[in-house]
Amino acid sequence: MKTIRPASLFLFVILCCSLPDIYASDPPSLYKPGWKLTFHDEFDGPNLNDLYWYTAYRTGRLEYLNRIGAEEIFYDPNAEYKIENGILKLIIDKNIPARRKIEDHACSCIVTSDHRFGETTDEYQILEKFSQKYGWFEIRCKTVAGSGIYTAFWLHQTDPNDQEYTPEGVRRKVGDGVVEIDIFEQWSWKNINETEFAVHFTDNPNRHHICKLGFDPAEDYHVYALEWKEGELNWYVDGNKVHTYIGDTPQKKMFILAAIFHRPDRERKPLSELKFEYPKEFEIDYIRVYLPEE
């Protein structure tokens, strides 16, 4: 069982993206002054809490695209995971989740909402376990290094008609409007000491930001957070504000997605140049969500 310790006092504010190892060994308190806790999972149980999570990658969208022939599902969308000592580990192994070839897409993912379409996209059911409009969304985690791997912590709108792909499987374009917030994406084959924040699909020039961390996020645990307000998004790493976006923000509730992806095709290199090492584990200490106190 992990112990949640009080937050450390900050003696000064770091004004750039080269960040110290503040939370590497001492996670912040569960309780945040001025904020009301609305969702949290410390992953202290032996299994994932099925009141909170679906352990699969967006099966409603995949099922519908497969049904209409818009996308062939050539991988198993179900997550491979384990919980050890209060740490959730989302896993990509050589043959798990199942795929036909080692270079094929694989994903171990947890989400707090899914959906199912009926015979048409006008008929759908939202299978929501948790979603929220505005607030503070936070994860403490250790990412992954290695060929073809990236980790992610995202927010998506629960309505399947307002997500990054249309119901027919067409990816939206820049300028189509805000439907997704990437709290972070860590691309293991890029500069490991950087992480990316993004807002899709606004044409705001500040929609994408690369933060130079000043540490290797695959070496230890760090805290990544997003503060979402009307017309404003603020990203934090280990308690330090590192990026602000001013512009259009989503107008509907959003659900949480955390995942490790195996996507060698994203590297755009010959397969012979990639070195696959398994297993790869995206380690998550906790996920917490808050709303401002009234």
C-alpha positions as protocol buffer text, in pm:
chain_id: "A"
residue {
  index: 1
  type: MET
  ca { x: 0 y: 0 z: 0 }
}
residue {
  index: 2
  type: LYS
  ca { x: 147 y: 334 z: -98 }
}
residue {
  index: 3
  type: THR
  ca { x: 154 y: 629 z: 139 }
}
residue {
  index: 4
  type: ILE
  ca { x: 28 y: 968 z: 20 }
}
residue {
  index: 5
  type: ARG
  ca { x: 256 y: 1228 z: 173 }
}
residue {
  index: 6
  type: PRO
  ca { x: 197 y: 1603 z: 217 }
}
residue {
  index: 7
  type: ALA
  ca { x: 304 y: 1824 z: -71 }
}
residue {
  index: 8
  type: SER
  ca { x: 643 y: 1986 z: -45 }
}
residue {
  index: 9
  type: LEU
  ca { x: 660 y: 2363 z: -3 }
}
residue {
  index: 10
  type: PHE
  ca { x: 793 y: 2549 z: -307 }
}
residue {
  index: 11
  type: LEU
  ca { x: 1056 y: 2810 z: -219 }
}
residue {
  index: 12
  type: PHE
  ca { x: 1060 y: 2961 z: -565 }
}
residue {
  index: 13
  type: VAL
  ca { x: 893 y: 2926 z: -903 }
}
residue {
  index: 14
  type: ILE
  ca { x: 1079 y: 2785 z: -1200 }
}
residue {
  index: 15
  type: LEU
  ca { x: 1004 y: 3006 z: -1499 }
}
residue {
  index: 16
  type: CYS
  ca { x: 1131 y: 2783 z: -1778 }
}
residue {
  index: 17
  type: CYS
  ca { x: 1077 y: 2428 z: -1900 }
}
residue {
  index: 18
  type: SER
  ca { x: 1401 y: 2286 z: -1760 }
}
residue {
  index: 19
  type: LEU
  ca { x: 1252 y: 2129 z: -1450 }
}
residue {
  index: 20
  type: PRO
  ca { x: 1392 y: 1983 z: -1126 }
}
residue {
  index: 21
  type: ASP
  ca { x: 1313 y: 1637 z: -989 }
}
residue {
  index: 22
  type: ILE
  ca { x: 1051 y: 1765 z: -739 }
}
residue {
  index: 23
  type: TYR
  ca { x: 812 y: 1468 z: -725 }
}
residue {
  index: 24
  type: ALA
  ca { x: 1046 y: 1185 z: -825 }
}
residue {
  index: 25
  type: SER
  ca { x: 1036 y: 1025 z: -479 }
}
residue {
  index: 26
  type: ASP
  ca { x: 768 y: 1219 z: -288 }
}
residue {
  index: 27
  type: PRO
  ca { x: 423 y: 1242 z: -451 }
}
residue {
  index: 28
  type: PRO
  ca { x: 203 y: 1541 z: -373 }
}
residue {
  index: 29
  type: SER
  ca { x: -89 y: 1524 z: -131 }
}
residue {
  index: 30
  type: LEU
  ca { x: -425 y: 1397 z: -249 }
}
residue {
  index: 31
  type: TYR
  ca { x: -578 y: 1717 z: -114 }
}
residue {
  index: 32
  type: LYS
  ca { x: -529 y: 2042 z: -303 }
}
residue {
  index: 33
  type: PRO
  ca { x: -621 y: 2370 z: -133 }
}
residue {
  index: 34
  type: GLY
  ca { x: -894 y: 2544 z: -331 }
}
residue {
  index: 35
  type: TRP
  ca { x: -990 y: 2229 z: -520 }
}
residue {
  index: 36
  type: LYS
  ca { x: -1256 y: 1960 z: -471 }
}
residue {
  index: 37
  type: LEU
  ca { x: -1158 y: 1603 z: -555 }
}
residue {
  index: 38
  type: THR
  ca { x: -1400 y: 1451 z: -809 }
}
residue {
  index: 39
  type: PHE
  ca { x: -1216 y: 1138 z: -925 }
}
residue {
  index: 40
  type: HIS
  ca { x: -906 y: 950 z: -821 }
}
residue {
  index: 41
  type: ASP
  ca { x: -750 y: 610 z: -849 }
}
residue {
  index: 42
  type: GLU
  ca { x: -434 y: 535 z: -651 }
}
residue {
  index: 43
  type: PHE
  ca { x: -421 y: 179 z: -793 }
}
residue {
  index: 44
  type: ASP
  ca { x: -386 y: 23 z: -448 }
}
residue {
  index: 45
  type: GLY
  ca { x: -609 y: -277 z: -519 }
}
residue {
  index: 46
  type: PRO
  ca { x: -507 y: -602 z: -688 }
}
residue {
  index: 47
  type: ASN
  ca { x: -718 y: -526 z: -997 }
}
residue {
  index: 48
  type: LEU
  ca { x: -842 y: -223 z: -1185 }
}
residue {
  index: 49
  type: ASN
  ca { x: -1165 y: -81 z: -1051 }
}
residue {
  index: 50
  type: ASP
  ca { x: -1430 y: -159 z: -1314 }
}
residue {
  index: 51
  type: LEU
  ca { x: -1652 y: 116 z: -1171 }
}
residue {
  index: 52
  type: TYR
  ca { x: -1397 y: 360 z: -1313 }
}
residue {
  index: 53
  type: TRP
  ca { x: -1231 y: 201 z: -1616 }
}
residue {
  index: 54
  type: TYR
  ca { x: -1275 y: 19 z: -1943 }
}
residue {
  index: 55
  type: THR
  ca { x: -956 y: -175 z: -2013 }
}
residue {
  index: 56
  type: ALA
  ca { x: -953 y: -139 z: -2389 }
}
residue {
  index: 57
  type: TYR
  ca { x: -882 y: 114 z: -2660 }
}
residue {
  index: 58
  type: ARG
  ca { x: -1207 y: 282 z: -2765 }
}
residue {
  index: 59
  type: THR
  ca { x: -1387 y: -31 z: -2872 }
}
residue {
  index: 60
  type: GLY
  ca { x: -1704 y: 147 z: -2983 }
}
residue {
  index: 61
  type: ARG
  ca { x: -1522 y: 334 z: -3258 }
}
residue {
  index: 62
  type: LEU
  ca { x: -1324 y: 28 z: -3368 }
}
residue {
  index: 63
  type: GLU
  ca { x: -1632 y: -193 z: -3371 }
}
residue {
  index: 64
  type: TYR
  ca { x: -1826 y: 49 z: -3589 }
}
residue {
  index: 65
  type: LEU
  ca { x: -1542 y: 113 z: -3835 }
}
residue {
  index: 66
  type: ASN
  ca { x: -1494 y: -260 z: -3872 }
}
residue {
  index: 67
  type: ARG
  ca { x: -1867 y: -309 z: -3930 }
}
residue {
  index: 68
  type: ILE
  ca { x: -1883 y: -55 z: -4212 }
}
residue {
  index: 69
  type: GLY
  ca { x: -1553 y: -169 z: -4363 }
}
residue {
  index: 70
  type: ALA
  ca { x: -1374 y: 161 z: -4300 }
}
residue {
  index: 71
  type: GLU
  ca { x: -1095 y: 4 z: -4094 }
}
residue {
  index: 72
  type: GLU
  ca { x: -969 y: -348 z: -4053 }
}
residue {
  index: 73
  type: ILE
  ca { x: -906 y: -431 z: -3690 }
}
residue {
  index: 74
  type: PHE
  ca { x: -577 y: -617 z: -3704 }
}
residue {
  index: 75
  type: TYR
  ca { x: -491 y: -590 z: -3338 }
}
residue {
  index: 76
  type: ASP
  ca { x: -646 y: -675 z: -3004 }
}
residue {
  index: 77
  type: PRO
  ca { x: -783 y: -355 z: -2844 }
}
residue {
  index: 78
  type: ASN
  ca { x: -792 y: -508 z: -2496 }
}
residue {
  index: 79
  type: ALA
  ca { x: -533 y: -386 z: -2249 }
}
residue {
  index: 80
  type: GLU
  ca { x: -254 y: -592 z: -2098 }
}
residue {
  index: 81
  type: TYR
  ca { x: -182 y: -468 z: -1747 }
}
residue {
  index: 82
  type: LYS
  ca { x: -85 y: -555 z: -1393 }
}
residue {
  index: 83
  type: ILE
  ca { x: -84 y: -373 z: -1060 }
}
residue {
  index: 84
  type: GLU
  ca { x: 220 y: -408 z: -835 }
}
residue {
  index: 85
  type: ASN
  ca { x: 283 y: -218 z: -510 }
}
residue {
  index: 86
  type: GLY
  ca { x: 27 y: 49 z: -592 }
}
residue {
  index: 87
  type: ILE
  ca { x: 154 y: 102 z: -947 }
}
residue {
  index: 88
  type: LEU
  ca { x: -55 y: 33 z: -1256 }
}
residue {
  index: 89
  type: LYS
  ca { x: 160 y: -100 z: -1540 }
}
residue {
  index: 90
  type: LEU
  ca { x: 13 y: -85 z: -1891 }
}
residue {
  index: 91
  type: ILE
  ca { x: 212 y: -338 z: -2093 }
}
residue {
  index: 92
  type: ILE
  ca { x: 320 y: -400 z: -2451 }
}
residue {
  index: 93
  type: ASP
  ca { x: 493 y: -736 z: -2493 }
}
residue {
  index: 94
  type: LYS
  ca { x: 616 y: -924 z: -2799 }
}
residue {
  index: 95
  type: ASN
  ca { x: 285 y: -1100 z: -2865 }
}
residue {
  index: 96
  type: ILE
  ca { x: 55 y: -922 z: -2617 }
}
residue {
  index: 97
  type: PRO
  ca { x: -176 y: -749 z: -2699 }
}
residue {
  index: 98
  type: ALA
  ca { x: -216 y: -980 z: -2998 }
}
residue {
  index: 99
  type: ARG
  ca { x: -115 y: -867 z: -3346 }
}
residue {
  index: 100
  type: ARG
  ca { x: -30 y: -1044 z: -3669 }
}
residue {
  index: 101
  type: LYS
  ca { x: 323 y: -906 z: -3715 }
}
residue {
  index: 102
  type: ILE
  ca { x: 563 y: -751 z: -3470 }
}
residue {
  index: 103
  type: GLU
  ca { x: 547 y: -419 z: -3653 }
}
residue {
  index: 104
  type: ASP
  ca { x: 166 y: -398 z: -3632 }
}
residue {
  index: 105
  type: HIS
  ca { x: -16 y: -150 z: -3413 }
}
residue {
  index: 106
  type: ALA
  ca { x: -72 y: -254 z: -3051 }
}
residue {
  index: 107
  type: CYS
  ca { x: -211 y: -65 z: -2755 }
}
residue {
  index: 108
  type: SER
  ca { x: -277 y: -114 z: -2385 }
}
residue {
  index: 109
  type: CYS
  ca { x: -524 y: 152 z: -2280 }
}
residue {
  index: 110
  type: ILE
  ca { x: -767 y: 248 z: -2005 }
}
residue {
  index: 111
  type: VAL
  ca { x: -1057 y: 490 z: -2056 }
}
residue {
  index: 112
  type: THR
  ca { x: -1339 y: 625 z: -1839 }
}
residue {
  index: 113
  type: SER
  ca { x: -1597 y: 633 z: -2121 }
}
residue {
  index: 114
  type: ASP
  ca { x: -1683 y: 440 z: -2436 }
}
residue {
  index: 115
  type: HIS
  ca { x: -1977 y: 426 z: -2674 }
}
residue {
  index: 116
  type: ARG
  ca { x: -2171 y: 197 z: -2904 }
}
residue {
  index: 117
  type: PHE
  ca { x: -2336 y: 289 z: -3232 }
}
residue {
  index: 118
  type: GLY
  ca { x: -2661 y: 135 z: -3343 }
}
residue {
  index: 119
  type: GLU
  ca { x: -2738 y: 58 z: -3706 }
}
residue {
  index: 120
  type: THR
  ca { x: -2657 y: 420 z: -3793 }
}
residue {
  index: 121
  type: THR
  ca { x: -2450 y: 691 z: -3629 }
}
residue {
  index: 122
  type: ASP
  ca { x: -2774 y: 867 z: -3532 }
}
residue {
  index: 123
  type: GLU
  ca { x: -2828 y: 588 z: -3280 }
}
residue {
  index: 124
  type: TYR
  ca { x: -2564 y: 563 z: -3013 }
}
residue {
  index: 125
  type: GLN
  ca { x: -2518 y: 494 z: -2645 }
}
residue {
  index: 126
  type: ILE
  ca { x: -2254 y: 666 z: -2434 }
}
residue {
  index: 127
  type: LEU
  ca { x: -2108 y: 424 z: -2177 }
}
residue {
  index: 128
  type: GLU
  ca { x: -1980 y: 683 z: -1936 }
}
residue {
  index: 129
  type: LYS
  ca { x: -1808 y: 600 z: -1609 }
}
residue {
  index: 130
  type: PHE
  ca { x: -1649 y: 939 z: -1555 }
}
residue {
  index: 131
  type: SER
  ca { x: -1621 y: 1262 z: -1748 }
}
residue {
  index: 132
  type: GLN
  ca { x: -1592 y: 1627 z: -1656 }
}
residue {
  index: 133
  type: LYS
  ca { x: -1601 y: 1974 z: -1806 }
}
residue {
  index: 134
  type: TYR
  ca { x: -1325 y: 2203 z: -1675 }
}
residue {
  index: 135
  type: GLY
  ca { x: -1103 y: 2137 z: -1375 }
}
residue {
  index: 136
  type: TRP
  ca { x: -762 y: 1992 z: -1292 }
}
residue {
  index: 137
  type: PHE
  ca { x: -649 y: 1660 z: -1443 }
}
residue {
  index: 138
  type: GLU
  ca { x: -330 y: 1503 z: -1303 }
}
residue {
  index: 139
  type: ILE
  ca { x: -120 y: 1190 z: -1345 }
}
residue {
  index: 140
  type: ARG
  ca { x: 198 y: 1074 z: -1174 }
}
residue {
  index: 141
  type: CYS
  ca { x: 380 y: 829 z: -1398 }
}
residue {
  index: 142
  type: LYS
  ca { x: 700 y: 696 z: -1551 }
}
residue {
  index: 143
  type: THR
  ca { x: 704 y: 681 z: -1930 }
}
residue {
  index: 144
  type: VAL
  ca { x: 886 y: 442 z: -2165 }
}
residue {
  index: 145
  type: ALA
  ca { x: 1194 y: 449 z: -2388 }
}
residue {
  index: 146
  type: GLY
  ca { x: 1250 y: 231 z: -2695 }
}
residue {
  index: 147
  type: SER
  ca { x: 1171 y: 182 z: -3061 }
}
residue {
  index: 148
  type: GLY
  ca { x: 817 y: 235 z: -3180 }
}
residue {
  index: 149
  type: ILE
  ca { x: 668 y: 315 z: -2839 }
}
residue {
  index: 150
  type: TYR
  ca { x: 485 y: 618 z: -2710 }
}
residue {
  index: 151
  type: THR
  ca { x: 279 y: 693 z: -2400 }
}
residue {
  index: 152
  type: ALA
  ca { x: -14 y: 929 z: -2368 }
}
residue {
  index: 153
  type: PHE
  ca { x: -258 y: 1094 z: -2127 }
}
residue {
  index: 154
  type: TRP
  ca { x: -548 y: 1251 z: -2319 }
}
residue {
  index: 155
  type: LEU
  ca { x: -894 y: 1400 z: -2282 }
}
residue {
  index: 156
  type: HIS
  ca { x: -1165 y: 1322 z: -2540 }
}
residue {
  index: 157
  type: GLN
  ca { x: -1525 y: 1434 z: -2561 }
}
residue {
  index: 158
  type: THR
  ca { x: -1773 y: 1164 z: -2464 }
}
residue {
  index: 159
  type: ASP
  ca { x: -2003 y: 1231 z: -2761 }
}
residue {
  index: 160
  type: PRO
  ca { x: -1879 y: 1003 z: -3044 }
}
residue {
  index: 161
  type: ASN
  ca { x: -1984 y: 1263 z: -3301 }
}
residue {
  index: 162
  type: ASP
  ca { x: -1741 y: 1515 z: -3151 }
}
residue {
  index: 163
  type: GLN
  ca { x: -1417 y: 1322 z: -3137 }
}
residue {
  index: 164
  type: GLU
  ca { x: -1096 y: 1344 z: -3340 }
}
residue {
  index: 165
  type: TYR
  ca { x: -1229 y: 1099 z: -3599 }
}
residue {
  index: 166
  type: THR
  ca { x: -1572 y: 1130 z: -3752 }
}
residue {
  index: 167
  type: PRO
  ca { x: -1799 y: 827 z: -3698 }
}
residue {
  index: 168
  type: GLU
  ca { x: -1703 y: 716 z: -4052 }
}
residue {
  index: 169
  type: GLY
  ca { x: -1333 y: 710 z: -3960 }
}
residue {
  index: 170
  type: VAL
  ca { x: -1215 y: 1033 z: -4125 }
}
residue {
  index: 171
  type: ARG
  ca { x: -965 y: 1223 z: -3914 }
}
residue {
  index: 172
  type: ARG
  ca { x: -1060 y: 1584 z: -3864 }
}
residue {
  index: 173
  type: LYS
  ca { x: -839 y: 1865 z: -3992 }
}
residue {
  index: 174
  type: VAL
  ca { x: -684 y: 2171 z: -3834 }
}
residue {
  index: 175
  type: GLY
  ca { x: -954 y: 2437 z: -3813 }
}
residue {
  index: 176
  type: ASP
  ca { x: -1242 y: 2192 z: -3755 }
}
residue {
  index: 177
  type: GLY
  ca { x: -1266 y: 2291 z: -3388 }
}
residue {
  index: 178
  type: VAL
  ca { x: -1138 y: 2172 z: -3051 }
}
residue {
  index: 179
  type: VAL
  ca { x: -1231 y: 1811 z: -2974 }
}
residue {
  index: 180
  type: GLU
  ca { x: -922 y: 1671 z: -2796 }
}
residue {
  index: 181
  type: ILE
  ca { x: -666 y: 1781 z: -2539 }
}
residue {
  index: 182
  type: ASP
  ca { x: -334 y: 1599 z: -2504 }
}
residue {
  index: 183
  type: ILE
  ca { x: -215 y: 1648 z: -2148 }
}
residue {
  index: 184
  type: PHE
  ca { x: 103 y: 1485 z: -2270 }
}
residue {
  index: 185
  type: GLU
  ca { x: 244 y: 1261 z: -2540 }
}
residue {
  index: 186
  type: GLN
  ca { x: 588 y: 1111 z: -2485 }
}
residue {
  index: 187
  type: TRP
  ca { x: 744 y: 989 z: -2810 }
}
residue {
  index: 188
  type: SER
  ca { x: 1020 y: 748 z: -2711 }
}
residue {
  index: 189
  type: TRP
  ca { x: 1208 y: 775 z: -3041 }
}
residue {
  index: 190
  type: LYS
  ca { x: 1228 y: 1153 z: -3032 }
}
residue {
  index: 191
  type: ASN
  ca { x: 1424 y: 1352 z: -2773 }
}
residue {
  index: 192
  type: ILE
  ca { x: 1350 y: 1154 z: -2456 }
}
residue {
  index: 193
  type: ASN
  ca { x: 1393 y: 1470 z: -2248 }
}
residue {
  index: 194
  type: GLU
  ca { x: 1098 y: 1639 z: -2417 }
}
residue {
  index: 195
  type: THR
  ca { x: 723 y: 1595 z: -2396 }
}
residue {
  index: 196
  type: GLU
  ca { x: 445 y: 1734 z: -2614 }
}
residue {
  index: 197
  type: PHE
  ca { x: 120 y: 1913 z: -2530 }
}
residue {
  index: 198
  type: ALA
  ca { x: -151 y: 1969 z: -2791 }
}
residue {
  index: 199
  type: VAL
  ca { x: -503 y: 2092 z: -2860 }
}
residue {
  index: 200
  type: HIS
  ca { x: -682 y: 1932 z: -3158 }
}
residue {
  index: 201
  type: PHE
  ca { x: -813 y: 2064 z: -3406 }
}
residue {
  index: 202
  type: THR
  ca { x: -805 y: 2436 z: -3363 }
}
residue {
  index: 203
  type: ASP
  ca { x: -604 y: 2655 z: -3598 }
}
residue {
  index: 204
  type: ASN
  ca { x: -472 y: 2855 z: -3302 }
}
residue {
  index: 205
  type: PRO
  ca { x: -93 y: 2893 z: -3355 }
}
residue {
  index: 206
  type: ASN
  ca { x: -36 y: 2803 z: -2989 }
}
residue {
  index: 207
  type: ARG
  ca { x: -211 y: 2465 z: -3024 }
}
residue {
  index: 208
  type: HIS
  ca { x: 109 y: 2260 z: -2999 }
}
residue {
  index: 209
  type: HIS
  ca { x: 400 y: 2289 z: -2758 }
}
residue {
  index: 210
  type: ILE
  ca { x: 717 y: 2089 z: -2697 }
}
residue {
  index: 211
  type: CYS
  ca { x: 848 y: 2119 z: -2342 }
}
residue {
  index: 212
  type: LYS
  ca { x: 1215 y: 2055 z: -2264 }
}
residue {
  index: 213
  type: LEU
  ca { x: 1192 y: 1869 z: -1937 }
}
residue {
  index: 214
  type: GLY
  ca { x: 1553 y: 1866 z: -1820 }
}
residue {
  index: 215
  type: PHE
  ca { x: 1517 y: 1501 z: -1710 }
}
residue {
  index: 216
  type: ASP
  ca { x: 1451 y: 1159 z: -1857 }
}
residue {
  index: 217
  type: PRO
  ca { x: 1079 y: 1085 z: -1790 }
}
residue {
  index: 218
  type: ALA
  ca { x: 1141 y: 712 z: -1838 }
}
residue {
  index: 219
  type: GLU
  ca { x: 1385 y: 705 z: -1545 }
}
residue {
  index: 220
  type: ASP
  ca { x: 1154 y: 811 z: -1261 }
}
residue {
  index: 221
  type: TYR
  ca { x: 804 y: 925 z: -1169 }
}
residue {
  index: 222
  type: HIS
  ca { x: 688 y: 1278 z: -1249 }
}
residue {
  index: 223
  type: VAL
  ca { x: 362 y: 1467 z: -1221 }
}
residue {
  index: 224
  type: TYR
  ca { x: 188 y: 1601 z: -1534 }
}
residue {
  index: 225
  type: ALA
  ca { x: -125 y: 1813 z: -1497 }
}
residue {
  index: 226
  type: LEU
  ca { x: -368 y: 2023 z: -1695 }
}
residue {
  index: 227
  type: GLU
  ca { x: -584 y: 2307 z: -1567 }
}
residue {
  index: 228
  type: TRP
  ca { x: -881 y: 2352 z: -1802 }
}
residue {
  index: 229
  type: LYS
  ca { x: -1086 y: 2672 z: -1787 }
}
residue {
  index: 230
  type: GLU
  ca { x: -1314 y: 2838 z: -2038 }
}
residue {
  index: 231
  type: GLY
  ca { x: -1085 y: 2981 z: -2303 }
}
residue {
  index: 232
  type: GLU
  ca { x: -764 y: 2880 z: -2127 }
}
residue {
  index: 233
  type: LEU
  ca { x: -549 y: 2571 z: -2072 }
}
residue {
  index: 234
  type: ASN
  ca { x: -245 y: 2556 z: -1843 }
}
residue {
  index: 235
  type: TRP
  ca { x: 0 y: 2266 z: -1839 }
}
residue {
  index: 236
  type: TYR
  ca { x: 213 y: 2180 z: -1535 }
}
residue {
  index: 237
  type: VAL
  ca { x: 508 y: 1946 z: -1485 }
}
residue {
  index: 238
  type: ASP
  ca { x: 606 y: 1865 z: -1126 }
}
residue {
  index: 239
  type: GLY
  ca { x: 404 y: 2159 z: -1000 }
}
residue {
  index: 240
  type: ASN
  ca { x: 553 y: 2416 z: -1238 }
}
residue {
  index: 241
  type: LYS
  ca { x: 343 y: 2587 z: -1504 }
}
residue {
  index: 242
  type: VAL
  ca { x: 519 y: 2526 z: -1836 }
}
residue {
  index: 243
  type: HIS
  ca { x: 270 y: 2628 z: -2106 }
}
residue {
  index: 244
  type: THR
  ca { x: -48 y: 2834 z: -2145 }
}
residue {
  index: 245
  type: TYR
  ca { x: -294 y: 2821 z: -2431 }
}
residue {
  index: 246
  type: ILE
  ca { x: -552 y: 3097 z: -2478 }
}
residue {
  index: 247
  type: GLY
  ca { x: -828 y: 3027 z: -2726 }
}
residue {
  index: 248
  type: ASP
  ca { x: -1121 y: 2799 z: -2799 }
}
residue {
  index: 249
  type: THR
  ca { x: -1166 y: 2509 z: -2556 }
}
residue {
  index: 250
  type: PRO
  ca { x: -1405 y: 2210 z: -2567 }
}
residue {
  index: 251
  type: GLN
  ca { x: -1766 y: 2286 z: -2483 }
}
residue {
  index: 252
  type: LYS
  ca { x: -1863 y: 1939 z: -2360 }
}
residue {
  index: 253
  type: LYS
  ca { x: -1756 y: 1694 z: -2093 }
}
residue {
  index: 254
  type: MET
  ca { x: -1440 y: 1495 z: -2160 }
}
residue {
  index: 255
  type: PHE
  ca { x: -1323 y: 1152 z: -2050 }
}
residue {
  index: 256
  type: ILE
  ca { x: -977 y: 1029 z: -1954 }
}
residue {
  index: 257
  type: LEU
  ca { x: -755 y: 806 z: -2168 }
}
residue {
  index: 258
  type: ALA
  ca { x: -415 y: 673 z: -2060 }
}
residue {
  index: 259
  type: ALA
  ca { x: -224 y: 438 z: -2289 }
}
residue {
  index: 260
  type: ILE
  ca { x: 98 y: 290 z: -2416 }
}
residue {
  index: 261
  type: PHE
  ca { x: 110 y: 250 z: -2795 }
}
residue {
  index: 262
  type: HIS
  ca { x: 331 y: 32 z: -3014 }
}
residue {
  index: 263
  type: ARG
  ca { x: 348 y: 218 z: -3348 }
}
residue {
  index: 264
  type: PRO
  ca { x: 672 y: 150 z: -3540 }
}
residue {
  index: 265
  type: ASP
  ca { x: 513 y: 306 z: -3850 }
}
residue {
  index: 266
  type: ARG
  ca { x: 527 y: 645 z: -3678 }
}
residue {
  index: 267
  type: GLU
  ca { x: 908 y: 636 z: -3680 }
}
residue {
  index: 268
  type: ARG
  ca { x: 918 y: 625 z: -4060 }
}
residue {
  index: 269
  type: LYS
  ca { x: 1230 y: 411 z: -4060 }
}
residue {
  index: 270
  type: PRO
  ca { x: 1299 y: 72 z: -4220 }
}
residue {
  index: 271
  type: LEU
  ca { x: 1197 y: -209 z: -3988 }
}
residue {
  index: 272
  type: SER
  ca { x: 1556 y: -340 z: -3994 }
}
residue {
  index: 273
  type: GLU
  ca { x: 1675 y: -23 z: -3817 }
}
residue {
  index: 274
  type: LEU
  ca { x: 1437 y: -62 z: -3524 }
}
residue {
  index: 275
  type: LYS
  ca { x: 1530 y: -257 z: -3213 }
}
residue {
  index: 276
  type: PHE
  ca { x: 1230 y: -400 z: -3033 }
}
residue {
  index: 277
  type: GLU
  ca { x: 1281 y: -486 z: -2667 }
}
residue {
  index: 278
  type: TYR
  ca { x: 1004 y: -628 z: -2448 }
}
residue {
  index: 279
  type: PRO
  ca { x: 819 y: -596 z: -2226 }
}
residue {
  index: 280
  type: LYS
  ca { x: 753 y: -221 z: -2222 }
}
residue {
  index: 281
  type: GLU
  ca { x: 559 y: -90 z: -1921 }
}
residue {
  index: 282
  type: PHE
  ca { x: 395 y: 249 z: -1877 }
}
residue {
  index: 283
  type: GLU
  ca { x: 390 y: 289 z: -1498 }
}
residue {
  index: 284
  type: ILE
  ca { x: 114 y: 500 z: -1341 }
}
residue {
  index: 285
  type: ASP
  ca { x: 117 y: 583 z: -971 }
}
residue {
  index: 286
  type: TYR
  ca { x: -217 y: 765 z: -969 }
}
residue {
  index: 287
  type: ILE
  ca { x: -472 y: 962 z: -1172 }
}
residue {
  index: 288
  type: ARG
  ca { x: -664 y: 1245 z: -1000 }
}
residue {
  index: 289
  type: VAL
  ca { x: -924 y: 1499 z: -1110 }
}
residue {
  index: 290
  type: TYR
  ca { x: -1054 y: 1810 z: -931 }
}
residue {
  index: 291
  type: LEU
  ca { x: -1297 y: 2099 z: -967 }
}
residue {
  index: 292
  type: PRO
  ca { x: -1246 y: 2442 z: -814 }
}
residue {
  index: 293
  type: GLU
  ca { x: -1416 y: 2488 z: -480 }
}
residue {
  index: 294
  type: GLU
  ca { x: -1703 y: 2732 z: -491 }
}
